[in-house]
């Protein structure tokens, strides 16, 4: 999907690289453990939000298809999208 590309402005890429180098140069193991724990929590939250968004988008595609505004989504895609966030089962499309 072409719309999921990440092209950051150069100044943002440089800022990320600068922060990566600070982490790589860090000798404080406790600080690195705290950072790793924080990053894992953030990753888990972002993963959950992404799964919810994909499930919601697929539901919107079904609604638009029923309204005749989009072609019917592929069943495999819908099953995959719903599998990402099974807590949403029983909700609208």
DSSP file (Angstrom, degrees, kcal/mol; ACC not computed):
  #  RESIDUE AA STRUCTURE BP1 BP2  ACC     N-H-->O    O-->H-N    N-H-->O    O-->H-N    TCO  KAPPA ALPHA  PHI   PSI    X-CA   Y-CA   Z-CA
    1    1 A X    >         0   0    0      0, 0.0     3,-1.8     0, 0.0     0, 0.0   0.000 360.0 360.0 360.0 113.2    0.0    0.0    0.0
    2    2 A X  G >   +     0   0    0      1,-0.3     3,-1.2     2,-0.1     0, 0.0   0.771 360.0  67.3 -62.3 -28.1    1.7    3.1   -1.2
    3    3 A X  G 3  S+     0   0    0      1,-0.3    -1,-0.3     3,-0.0     0, 0.0   0.514  88.1  68.8 -76.4  -1.1    0.0    5.4    1.3
    4    4 A X  G <  S+     0   0    0     -3,-1.8    -1,-0.3     2,-0.1     2,-0.2   0.139  71.0 126.3-101.1  20.5    1.8    3.7    4.2
    5    5 A X    <   -     0   0    0     -3,-1.2     2,-0.6     2,-0.0    -3,-0.0  -0.489  52.1-143.7 -76.1 147.5    5.3    5.1    3.3
    6    6 A X        +     0   0    0     -2,-0.2     2,-0.6     2,-0.0    -2,-0.1  -0.921  26.3 166.2-115.6 105.6    7.3    7.0    5.8
    7    7 A X        -     0   0    0     -2,-0.6     2,-0.2     0, 0.0     3,-0.1  -0.889  16.7-166.9-119.8  98.2    9.2    9.9    4.4
    8    8 A X        -     0   0    0     -2,-0.6    -2,-0.0     1,-0.1     2,-0.0  -0.524  29.4-101.5 -83.0 150.0   10.5   12.1    7.1
    9    9 A X    >>  -     0   0    0     -2,-0.2     4,-2.1     1,-0.1     3,-0.8  -0.359  38.4-109.2 -62.4 152.9   11.9   15.6    6.5
   10   10 A X  H 3> S+     0   0    0      1,-0.3     4,-2.6     2,-0.2     5,-0.2   0.872 117.7  56.0 -55.2 -41.9   15.7   15.6    6.7
   11   11 A X  H 3> S+     0   0    0      1,-0.2     4,-1.7     2,-0.2    -1,-0.3   0.848 108.9  48.1 -64.0 -31.7   15.8   17.5   10.0
   12   12 A X  H <> S+     0   0    0     -3,-0.8     4,-2.3     2,-0.2    -1,-0.2   0.890 110.4  50.9 -73.5 -39.4   13.6   14.9   11.6
   13   13 A X  H  X S+     0   0    0     -4,-2.1     4,-2.4     1,-0.2    -2,-0.2   0.913 111.5  48.4 -61.7 -41.8   15.7   12.0   10.3
   14   14 A X  H  X S+     0   0    0     -4,-2.6     4,-2.4     2,-0.2    -1,-0.2   0.879 109.6  52.3 -66.3 -37.8   18.8   13.8   11.6
   15   15 A X  H  X S+     0   0    0     -4,-1.7     4,-2.1    -5,-0.2    -2,-0.2   0.909 110.5  48.1 -65.0 -41.7   17.2   14.3   15.0
   16   16 A X  H  X S+     0   0    0     -4,-2.3     4,-2.4     2,-0.2    -2,-0.2   0.934 111.7  49.6 -62.8 -45.8   16.3   10.6   15.2
   17   17 A X  H  X S+     0   0    0     -4,-2.4     4,-2.2     1,-0.2    -2,-0.2   0.890 108.9  52.7 -61.4 -39.4   19.9    9.7   14.2
   18   18 A X  H  X S+     0   0    0     -4,-2.4     4,-1.7     1,-0.2    -1,-0.2   0.922 111.0  46.8 -61.7 -43.6   21.3   12.0   16.9
   19   19 A X  H  X S+     0   0    0     -4,-2.1     4,-2.0     1,-0.2    -2,-0.2   0.866 109.3  54.1 -68.1 -35.8   19.1   10.3   19.5
   20   20 A X  H  X S+     0   0    0     -4,-2.4     4,-2.6     1,-0.2    -1,-0.2   0.911 107.8  50.7 -62.5 -42.1   20.1    6.9   18.4
   21   21 A X  H  X S+     0   0    0     -4,-2.2     4,-1.7     2,-0.2    -1,-0.2   0.866 106.7  54.1 -66.3 -35.6   23.7    7.8   18.8
   22   22 A X  H  < S+     0   0    0     -4,-1.7     4,-0.5     2,-0.2    -1,-0.2   0.927 111.0  46.5 -61.8 -44.0   23.1    9.1   22.3
   23   23 A X  H >< S+     0   0    0     -4,-2.0     3,-1.3     1,-0.2    -2,-0.2   0.928 111.1  51.2 -63.7 -45.3   21.6    5.7   23.2
   24   24 A X  H 3< S+     0   0    0     -4,-2.6    -1,-0.2     1,-0.3    -2,-0.2   0.809 111.7  47.9 -63.6 -28.9   24.4    3.8   21.5
   25   25 A X  T 3< S+     0   0    0     -4,-1.7     2,-0.3    -5,-0.2    -1,-0.3   0.481  86.0 114.7 -89.0  -3.1   27.0    5.8   23.5
   26   26 A X    <   -     0   0    0     -3,-1.3    -3,-0.0    -4,-0.5    -4,-0.0  -0.516  39.2-178.5 -74.4 130.7   25.1    5.3   26.8
   27   27 A X        +     0   0    0     -2,-0.3     2,-1.0     1,-0.0    -1,-0.1   0.446  52.5 104.2-104.2  -4.2   27.1    3.3   29.4
   28   28 A X     >  -     0   0    0      1,-0.2     4,-2.1     2,-0.1     5,-0.2  -0.698  50.7-169.5 -86.2 102.5   24.4    3.4   32.1
   29   29 A X  H  > S+     0   0    0     -2,-1.0     4,-2.3     1,-0.2    -1,-0.2   0.871  85.1  53.2 -61.8 -39.7   22.7   -0.1   32.1
   30   30 A X  H  > S+     0   0    0      1,-0.2     4,-2.3     2,-0.2    -1,-0.2   0.907 109.1  49.2 -63.3 -40.7   19.9    1.0   34.4
   31   31 A X  H  > S+     0   0    0      1,-0.2     4,-2.2     2,-0.2    -1,-0.2   0.896 111.0  50.2 -64.9 -39.8   19.0    3.9   32.1
   32   32 A X  H  X S+     0   0    0     -4,-2.1     4,-2.6     2,-0.2    -2,-0.2   0.871 109.0  52.0 -66.3 -36.7   19.1    1.6   29.1
   33   33 A X  H  X S+     0   0    0     -4,-2.3     4,-2.5     2,-0.2    -2,-0.2   0.923 110.1  48.6 -64.6 -43.6   16.8   -0.9   30.9
   34   34 A X  H  X S+     0   0    0     -4,-2.3     4,-2.4     1,-0.2    -2,-0.2   0.909 112.5  48.9 -61.5 -41.9   14.3    1.9   31.7
   35   35 A X  H  X S+     0   0    0     -4,-2.2     4,-2.7     2,-0.2    -2,-0.2   0.920 110.6  50.2 -64.0 -44.0   14.4    3.1   28.1
   36   36 A X  H  X S+     0   0    0     -4,-2.6     4,-2.3     2,-0.2    -2,-0.2   0.910 111.5  48.5 -61.6 -42.6   13.9   -0.5   26.8
   37   37 A X  H  X S+     0   0    0     -4,-2.5     4,-2.2     2,-0.2    -1,-0.2   0.914 112.6  48.5 -63.7 -42.7   10.9   -0.9   29.1
   38   38 A X  H  X S+     0   0    0     -4,-2.4     4,-2.3     1,-0.2    -2,-0.2   0.909 111.7  49.1 -63.9 -42.9    9.4    2.4   28.0
   39   39 A X  H  X S+     0   0    0     -4,-2.7     4,-2.7     2,-0.2    -2,-0.2   0.878 109.6  52.2 -65.4 -38.1    9.9    1.6   24.3
   40   40 A X  H  X S+     0   0    0     -4,-2.3     4,-2.4     2,-0.2    -2,-0.2   0.915 110.4  48.0 -65.1 -42.9    8.3   -1.8   24.7
   41   41 A X  H  X S+     0   0    0     -4,-2.2     4,-2.3     2,-0.2    -2,-0.2   0.933 113.5  47.3 -61.4 -45.5    5.2   -0.2   26.3
   42   42 A X  H  X S+     0   0    0     -4,-2.3     4,-2.6     1,-0.2    -2,-0.2   0.906 111.8  50.5 -63.4 -42.0    5.0    2.4   23.6
   43   43 A X  H  X S+     0   0    0     -4,-2.7     4,-2.6     2,-0.2    -1,-0.2   0.919 110.1  49.9 -61.7 -44.3    5.4   -0.2   20.9
   44   44 A X  H  X S+     0   0    0     -4,-2.4     4,-2.1     1,-0.2    -2,-0.2   0.909 112.6  47.0 -62.7 -42.3    2.6   -2.4   22.4
   45   45 A X  H  X S+     0   0    0     -4,-2.3     4,-2.5     2,-0.2    -1,-0.2   0.918 113.2  48.1 -65.5 -43.5    0.3    0.6   22.6
   46   46 A X  H  X S+     0   0    0     -4,-2.6     4,-2.6     1,-0.2    -2,-0.2   0.888 110.5  52.2 -64.6 -38.7    1.0    1.6   19.1
   47   47 A X  H  X S+     0   0    0     -4,-2.6     4,-2.3     2,-0.2    -1,-0.2   0.915 110.6  47.9 -62.7 -43.1    0.5   -1.9   17.8
   48   48 A X  H  X S+     0   0    0     -4,-2.1     4,-2.3     2,-0.2    -2,-0.2   0.923 112.7  47.8 -64.6 -44.7   -2.9   -2.1   19.5
   49   49 A X  H  X S+     0   0    0     -4,-2.5     4,-2.5     1,-0.2    -2,-0.2   0.903 111.3  51.1 -62.8 -40.8   -4.0    1.2   18.1
   50   50 A X  H  X S+     0   0    0     -4,-2.6     4,-2.5     2,-0.2    -2,-0.2   0.915 109.4  50.1 -63.1 -43.2   -2.8    0.2   14.6
   51   51 A X  H  X S+     0   0    0     -4,-2.3     4,-2.2     1,-0.2    -1,-0.2   0.913 111.1  49.3 -61.5 -42.6   -4.8   -3.0   14.8
   52   52 A X  H  X S+     0   0    0     -4,-2.3     4,-2.4     1,-0.2    -2,-0.2   0.915 111.0  49.9 -62.4 -42.6   -7.9   -1.1   15.9
   53   53 A X  H  X S+     0   0    0     -4,-2.5     4,-2.7     2,-0.2    -2,-0.2   0.911 110.4  48.9 -63.7 -43.0   -7.5    1.4   13.1
   54   54 A X  H  X S+     0   0    0     -4,-2.5     4,-2.4     2,-0.2    -1,-0.2   0.916 112.0  49.2 -64.2 -41.9   -7.1   -1.3   10.5
   55   55 A X  H  X S+     0   0    0     -4,-2.2     4,-1.9    -5,-0.2    -2,-0.2   0.906 112.7  48.1 -63.0 -41.0  -10.2   -3.2   11.8
   56   56 A X  H  X S+     0   0    0     -4,-2.4     4,-2.3     2,-0.2    -2,-0.2   0.903 110.2  51.5 -65.8 -41.3  -12.2    0.1   11.7
   57   57 A X  H  X S+     0   0    0     -4,-2.7     4,-2.3     2,-0.2    -2,-0.2   0.919 109.3  49.9 -62.6 -43.4  -11.0    0.9    8.2
   58   58 A X  H  X S+     0   0    0     -4,-2.4     4,-1.9     1,-0.2    -1,-0.2   0.895 109.8  51.9 -63.8 -37.3  -12.1   -2.5    6.9
   59   59 A X  H  X S+     0   0    0     -4,-1.9     4,-2.1     1,-0.2    -1,-0.2   0.901 109.1  49.8 -63.3 -40.4  -15.5   -2.0    8.6
   60   60 A X  H  X S+     0   0    0     -4,-2.3     4,-2.7     1,-0.2    -2,-0.2   0.876 107.5  54.6 -64.7 -37.7  -15.8    1.4    6.9
   61   61 A X  H  X S+     0   0    0     -4,-2.3     4,-2.1     2,-0.2    -1,-0.2   0.885 107.4  50.3 -63.8 -38.0  -15.0   -0.3    3.5
   62   62 A X  H  X S+     0   0    0     -4,-1.9     4,-2.5     2,-0.2    -2,-0.2   0.925 111.0  48.8 -64.7 -44.3  -17.8   -2.8    4.1
   63   63 A X  H  X S+     0   0    0     -4,-2.1     4,-1.5     1,-0.2    -2,-0.2   0.922 112.5  47.8 -61.5 -44.6  -20.2    0.0    4.8
   64   64 A X  H  <>S+     0   0    0     -4,-2.7     5,-2.8     1,-0.2     6,-1.0   0.856 110.7  52.1 -66.1 -34.4  -19.2    1.9    1.7
   65   65 A X  H ><5S+     0   0    0     -4,-2.1     3,-1.4     4,-0.2    -2,-0.2   0.911 107.7  51.5 -67.4 -41.4  -19.4   -1.3   -0.4
   66   66 A X  H 3<5S+     0   0    0     -4,-2.5    -1,-0.2     1,-0.3    -2,-0.2   0.826 108.6  52.2 -63.3 -30.1  -23.0   -1.9    0.9
   67   67 A X  T 3<5S-     0   0    0     -4,-1.5    -1,-0.3    -5,-0.2    -2,-0.2   0.483 118.3-115.3 -83.3  -2.6  -23.8    1.7   -0.1
   68   68 A X  T < 5S+     0   0    0     -3,-1.4    -3,-0.2     2,-0.2    -2,-0.1   0.643  87.9 112.4  79.7  15.0  -22.4    1.0   -3.6
   69   69 A X  S   <S+     0   0    0     -5,-2.8     2,-0.3    -6,-0.2    -4,-0.2   0.632  79.5  25.3 -95.0 -15.9  -19.6    3.5   -3.2
   70   70 A X  S    S-     0   0    0     -6,-1.0    -2,-0.2    -9,-0.1    -1,-0.1  -0.962  89.3 -98.8-139.2 155.9  -16.8    1.0   -3.2
   71   71 A X        -     0   0    0     -2,-0.3     2,-0.1     1,-0.1    -6,-0.1  -0.406  58.4 -82.7 -68.7 157.1  -16.4   -2.5   -4.6
   72   72 A X        -     0   0    0     -7,-0.1    -1,-0.1     1,-0.1   -10,-0.1  -0.414  52.5-115.8 -60.9 127.6  -16.9   -5.4   -2.1
   73   73 A X        -     0   0    0     -2,-0.1     2,-0.1   -15,-0.1    -1,-0.1  -0.312  37.0 -91.4 -65.0 150.3  -13.6   -5.9   -0.1
   74   74 A X     >  -     0   0    0      1,-0.1     4,-2.1     2,-0.0     3,-0.2  -0.393  29.9-132.7 -61.8 134.6  -11.8   -9.2   -0.5
   75   75 A X  H  > S+     0   0    0      1,-0.2     4,-2.6     2,-0.2     5,-0.2   0.865 105.7  54.9 -60.8 -38.0  -13.0  -11.7    2.1
   76   76 A X  H  > S+     0   0    0      1,-0.2     4,-2.4     2,-0.2    -1,-0.2   0.900 107.9  50.0 -62.5 -39.8   -9.4  -12.7    3.0
   77   77 A X  H  > S+     0   0    0      2,-0.2     4,-3.0     1,-0.2    -2,-0.2   0.926 110.9  49.0 -63.0 -44.7   -8.6   -9.1    3.6
   78   78 A X  H  X S+     0   0    0     -4,-2.1     4,-2.6     2,-0.2     5,-0.2   0.917 111.6  48.5 -63.4 -43.0  -11.6   -8.7    5.9
   79   79 A X  H  X S+     0   0    0     -4,-2.6     4,-1.9     2,-0.2    -1,-0.2   0.917 113.3  47.9 -62.6 -42.4  -10.8  -11.8    7.9
   80   80 A X  H  X S+     0   0    0     -4,-2.4     4,-1.0    -5,-0.2    -2,-0.2   0.940 112.1  49.0 -62.3 -47.1   -7.2  -10.6    8.3
   81   81 A X  H >X S+     0   0    0     -4,-3.0     4,-0.6     1,-0.2     3,-0.6   0.906 113.0  47.1 -61.1 -42.4   -8.2   -7.2    9.4
   82   82 A X  H >< S+     0   0    0     -4,-2.6     3,-0.8     1,-0.2     6,-0.2   0.835 105.7  59.8 -68.8 -31.5  -10.7   -8.6   11.9
   83   83 A X  H >< S+     0   0    0     -4,-1.9     3,-0.6     1,-0.2    -1,-0.2   0.746  94.3  65.7 -68.8 -21.9   -8.1  -11.0   13.2
   84   84 A X  H << S+     0   0    0     -4,-1.0    -1,-0.2    -3,-0.6    -2,-0.2   0.813 117.9  21.7 -69.3 -28.8   -5.8   -8.1   14.2
   85   85 A X  T X<  +     0   0    0     -3,-0.8     3,-2.1    -4,-0.6    -1,-0.3  -0.563  68.2 168.1-139.1  72.0   -8.3   -6.9   16.8
   86   86 A X  G X   +     0   0    0     -3,-0.6     3,-2.1     1,-0.3    -1,-0.1   0.696  70.0  76.7 -63.1 -18.8  -10.5   -9.8   17.8
   87   87 A X  G 3  S+     0   0    0      1,-0.3    -1,-0.3    -3,-0.1    -5,-0.0   0.705  87.6  63.2 -62.2 -17.1  -11.9   -7.9   20.8
   88   88 A X  G X  S+     0   0    0     -3,-2.1     3,-2.1    -6,-0.2    -1,-0.3   0.452  74.5 127.7 -87.7  -1.6  -14.0   -6.0   18.2
   89   89 A X  T <   +     0   0    0     -3,-2.1     3,-0.1     1,-0.3     4,-0.0  -0.253  69.0  30.2 -57.6 141.4  -15.9   -9.2   17.1
   90   90 A X  T 3  S+     0   0    0      1,-0.4    -1,-0.3     2,-0.0     3,-0.1   0.254  96.1 113.5  92.0 -12.8  -19.6   -8.7   17.2
   91   91 A X  S <  S-     0   0    0     -3,-2.1    -1,-0.4     1,-0.2    -3,-0.0  -0.305  84.5 -60.4 -80.8 173.7  -19.3   -5.0   16.4
   92   92 A X              0   0    0      1,-0.2    -1,-0.2    -3,-0.1   -33,-0.1  -0.172 360.0 360.0 -54.8 152.3  -20.6   -3.5   13.1
   93   93 A X              0   0    0     -3,-0.1    -1,-0.2   -34,-0.1   -31,-0.1   0.466 360.0 360.0  -3.4 360.0  -18.9   -5.0   10.0
